[in-house]
Amino acid sequence: PAMLVVCDGETTEYIGSHEGCTQGDVAAMAFYALGVKPLITELSSAVDTSACKQIWYADDSTAAGKLEEIKKWWDSLCVRGPQYGYRPKPSKSVLIVKEDCLQLAKQMFKGSGIKVTGEGERHLGAVLGTEEFRRGYVED
């Protein structure tokens, strides 16, 4: 793991970082943003940006838009991401689609490891999906 060095002038301690941005370093997010920007730019060139928008929050990436463009984005992310040290995790990824697109989405993303749902899912502390799913989330 990467090590964060914490020194107060007298003692030195080390904090191991096993995954994601280094925690506790005020410059970490700014450096991460600078490092991931070229990947974001490459992904933008791989899709029709009027039909697929990227949203990034730290090391969480999201795309929204037309299903075909989202598939292009995902495939590009899986190929180009590792070249920048970004490794997508299909098992932690969810594709939320409208009910009338559900079967097509499942077919398009078959074998990818991504969960495909027409109901909804939590996303960065909020909830996306059908009104019924959102209501259930709020009531829980």
C-alpha positions in Angstrom: 0.0 0.0 0.0 1.0 3.6 -0.5 2.2 5.3 2.7 1.2 8.7 4.0 4.0 10.2 6.2 2.8 12.3 9.1 5.6 14.1 10.9 5.3 16.8 13.7 9.0 17.6 13.8 9.7 15.1 16.6 7.9 11.9 15.7 7.1 10.3 12.4 4.1 8.0 11.8 2.9 6.2 8.7 -0.6 5.6 7.5 -1.2 3.0 4.9 -3.6 3.7 2.1 -4.9 0.5 0.5 -7.4 2.0 -2.0 -8.7 5.3 -3.4 -7.3 8.7 -2.7 -5.0 9.2 0.2 -7.1 10.1 3.2 -6.0 13.0 5.4 -3.9 14.8 2.9 -5.5 18.2 2.0 -3.8 18.2 -1.4 -4.9 14.7 -2.3 -8.2 15.6 -4.0 -6.6 18.4 -6.1 -3.8 16.1 -7.3 -6.2 13.3 -8.0 -8.4 15.7 -10.1 -5.3 16.8 -12.1 -4.4 13.2 -12.7 -7.8 12.0 -13.8 -8.6 14.9 -16.1 -6.8 13.4 -19.1 -8.9 10.2 -18.7 -12.1 12.3 -18.5 -11.1 14.1 -21.7 -10.3 10.8 -23.5 -13.7 9.4 -22.5 -15.4 12.5 -23.8 -13.9 11.9 -27.2 -15.2 8.3 -27.2 -18.9 9.3 -27.0 -21.4 11.7 -28.3 -21.3 14.2 -25.5 -24.8 15.5 -26.3 -26.1 11.9 -25.5 -23.8 10.9 -22.6 -22.6 13.1 -19.7 -19.9 12.2 -17.2 -20.1 13.0 -13.6 -17.0 12.5 -11.4 -16.8 12.8 -7.6 -13.4 11.9 -6.3 -12.8 8.4 -7.7 -16.4 7.7 -8.4 -17.4 8.0 -12.0 -20.9 8.1 -13.4 -22.4 8.5 -16.8 -25.9 9.4 -17.8 -27.6 9.5 -21.1 -28.6 7.3 -24.0 -28.0 3.6 -23.4 -25.8 3.0 -26.5 -23.5 5.9 -25.5 -23.3 4.8 -21.9 -22.1 1.4 -23.2 -19.4 3.1 -25.3 -18.4 5.1 -22.3 -18.2 2.0 -20.1 -16.2 0.0 -22.6 -13.8 3.0 -23.1 -13.5 3.4 -19.3 -12.6 -0.3 -18.9 -9.9 0.0 -21.6 -8.5 3.4 -21.0 -9.0 3.7 -17.2 -6.2 1.3 -16.2 -3.7 3.2 -18.4 -4.3 6.1 -15.9 -4.4 3.9 -12.8 -8.2 3.9 -12.7 -9.6 0.4 -12.4 -13.4 0.2 -12.8 -15.1 -2.3 -10.6 -18.1 -3.8 -12.3 -19.2 -5.6 -9.1 -19.6 -2.1 -7.5 -21.4 -0.6 -10.6 -25.1 -0.3 -11.2 -26.9 0.7 -14.4 -30.3 2.2 -13.7 -32.6 2.3 -16.7 -36.2 3.0 -17.5 -38.5 -0.1 -17.4 -38.9 -0.1 -21.2 -35.1 -0.3 -21.7 -34.5 -2.9 -19.1 -34.3 -6.0 -21.3 -32.1 -4.3 -23.9 -29.8 -3.0 -21.2 -29.4 -6.4 -19.6 -28.6 -7.8 -23.1 -26.1 -5.0 -23.8 -24.3 -5.3 -20.5 -24.5 -9.1 -20.2 -21.3 -10.6 -18.9 -20.0 -7.2 -17.8 -20.6 -7.8 -14.1 -22.7 -4.7 -13.8 -26.0 -4.9 -11.9 -28.8 -3.7 -14.3 -32.0 -2.5 -12.6 -35.2 -0.7 -13.6 -36.0 0.1 -10.0 -33.2 2.2 -8.5 -30.2 2.4 -6.3 -28.4 4.6 -3.8 -25.9 6.9 -5.4 -23.4 9.1 -3.4 -25.8 9.3 -0.4 -28.9 10.0 -2.5 -31.2 7.7 -4.4 -32.0 7.4 -8.1 -34.8 5.4 -9.6 -38.6 5.0 -9.7 -40.9 7.0 -7.5 -41.8 3.8 -5.6 -38.1 3.0 -5.0 -37.3 6.5 -3.9 -40.3 6.6 -1.5 -39.1 3.3 0.0 -35.6 4.6 0.4 -36.9 7.7 2.2 -39.2 5.7 4.5 -36.4 3.4 5.5 
